[in-house]
Amino acid sequence: MNNIKQIAQDYNINPRALKRYVKESGLKPKQASRLQVLEIVYINAPELFYCRADEETGMVEYLDINLNIKLCYELKALREGKEFGGVSL
């Protein structure tokens, strides 16, 4: 399974939307590393994760905030060259 499909499954993201964002970033979807794709997810989280904008406070409310936490931990591990073994929340 390629990185886009696996990440889409891991983070409950629409794979077609993720692929479009990867292409728009200038990367080739089949050649993008897991770290590169996760960085795109991080940058575009409000568009890719299921969420809604609260008009009164101007904040974004995510359906599952644990996915954001998992994303941050995995990005940190991959940037440090470590294998990500998951996070218990």
C-alpha positions as CSV (number, residue, x, y, z in Angstrom):
1,M,0.0,0.0,0.0
2,N,1.4,3.4,-0.9
3,N,2.0,6.2,1.7
4,I,-1.1,8.2,0.6
5,K,-3.5,5.3,1.0
6,Q,-2.0,4.1,4.2
7,I,-2.0,7.6,5.8
8,A,-5.6,8.2,4.6
9,Q,-6.6,5.0,6.4
10,D,-4.5,5.8,9.5
11,Y,-5.9,9.3,9.9
12,N,-9.5,8.9,8.5
13,I,-8.8,11.2,5.5
14,N,-10.3,11.1,2.1
15,P,-7.5,9.5,0.0
16,R,-8.4,11.5,-3.2
17,A,-8.3,14.8,-1.4
18,L,-4.9,13.9,0.2
19,K,-3.6,12.9,-3.2
20,R,-4.7,16.2,-4.7
21,Y,-2.9,18.2,-1.9
22,V,0.2,16.1,-2.4
23,K,0.1,16.9,-6.2
24,E,-0.5,20.6,-5.5
25,S,2.5,20.7,-3.2
26,G,4.7,19.7,-6.2
27,L,5.4,16.1,-5.1
28,K,4.7,13.0,-7.1
29,P,2.2,11.0,-5.1
30,K,3.9,7.6,-5.6
31,Q,7.3,8.9,-4.7
32,A,6.4,11.0,-1.7
33,S,7.8,9.7,1.6
34,R,5.6,9.2,4.7
35,L,7.2,12.2,6.3
36,Q,6.4,14.4,3.3
37,V,2.8,13.3,3.2
38,L,2.3,13.8,6.9
39,E,3.8,17.3,6.7
40,I,1.2,18.1,4.0
41,V,-1.5,16.7,6.3
42,Y,-0.3,18.9,9.1
43,I,-0.3,22.0,7.0
44,N,-3.8,21.3,5.6
45,A,-5.4,19.7,8.7
46,P,-8.5,21.9,8.7
47,E,-9.2,20.9,5.1
48,L,-8.4,17.2,5.5
49,F,-9.6,16.3,9.0
50,Y,-13.3,16.2,9.8
51,C,-13.9,19.5,11.6
52,R,-16.1,22.6,11.7
53,A,-15.3,26.2,12.3
54,D,-16.9,27.9,15.2
55,E,-18.0,31.3,13.9
56,E,-18.3,32.9,17.3
57,T,-14.8,32.1,18.5
58,G,-13.1,31.7,15.2
59,M,-11.7,28.4,16.3
60,V,-11.7,25.0,14.5
61,E,-13.3,22.1,16.3
62,Y,-12.1,18.7,15.2
63,L,-14.3,15.6,15.3
64,D,-11.4,13.6,16.8
65,I,-8.6,15.7,18.3
66,N,-6.7,12.5,19.1
67,L,-5.8,12.3,15.4
68,N,-4.1,15.7,15.6
69,I,-2.1,14.5,18.6
70,K,-1.1,11.3,16.9
71,L,0.0,13.3,13.9
72,C,2.2,15.6,15.9
73,Y,3.9,12.6,17.7
74,E,4.4,10.7,14.5
75,L,5.9,13.8,12.8
76,K,8.3,14.3,15.7
77,A,9.4,10.7,15.6
78,L,10.0,10.6,11.9
79,R,11.9,13.9,11.9
80,E,14.2,12.5,14.6
81,G,14.7,9.4,12.5
82,K,12.9,7.1,14.9
83,E,10.2,4.5,14.2
84,F,6.8,5.6,15.3
85,G,5.2,2.9,17.5
86,G,1.9,4.7,18.1
87,V,0.7,6.8,21.1
88,S,-1.7,5.7,23.8
89,L,-4.3,8.4,24.5
